[in-house]
């Protein structure tokens, strides 16, 4: 099979920010940006992000100015520097300790007042401008790591933030801890003009069929992870593995690495701990999933992109 190129960028990619790691350890520079009223802030509340325009069907991220974010920052939650855009610093702050953060926003901060609210980025992301979705995913993933790494995994001591929120240092053993991203392979297995999709009990829809996926294990190449996961879940052996694209998936802390894998065998034996069902589908069948009694993965997922690009590559 020839190489299938990604038809367009994946959702949550294409951030406009210069992450500017050169400034993270410059405490005076960071302090200046923290005090700058022009700096922008992305608030995160219990893994949710602040949006406006939801009721009108035109969702937008709410980026607060330094002044508008001051009350949220005073709540004492973790914060981090995300990067620069056109010379303006962008930060994120977690306000999960506050039961209701909306009253802390000054009048007008929600543009107009009363219509902004915190929602799950996964539900809103596909409808956002790509650059906004990428910044919000960055903020969500980094804050997830920060609020769960207050103590050292080596000695149990309390950790303090360093590098503008991008590192944690143990106050006892001095160990350094950095944000974690778990690599996961996700692959569409194809053979003879058909694609292998499976249904997991973890899926939000009982009719949804998707590509197989799994986490990379220590000491394992990406290609080896693809072959192992497919074999474990479906008993299908694969040959050639080709890379397609990747997608940050900070729900909570993964990056999805997308592949196409050539199926060498056809008989399916599912792992019931992972799948309820798995089947081979033709392109014609996947063009009309309703007729097959199935639904495909959500449109913001790399799984959907792998399927759609394979269908188009007839």
Secondary structure, DSSP 8 states (H G I E B T S, - for coil): ------SS--TT-----B--GGGTT-HHHHHHHHH-TT-EEEEEETTEEEEE-TTTT--EE--EETTTTHHHHHT---EEEEEEETTEEEEEEE-TTSS--GGGS-TTTTSSTT--EEE-HHHHGGGS-HHHHHHHHHHHHHHHHHHT-SB-TTT--BEEEEGGGTEEEETTT--EEE---EEEEEEEEEETTEEEEEE-TTSSSTTB-B-EEEE--TT--HHHHHHHHHHHHH---EEEEEEEEEEEETTTTEEEEEEEEEES-------TTT-SEEEEEEHHHHHTGGGGT-B---TTSHHHHHHHHHHH--
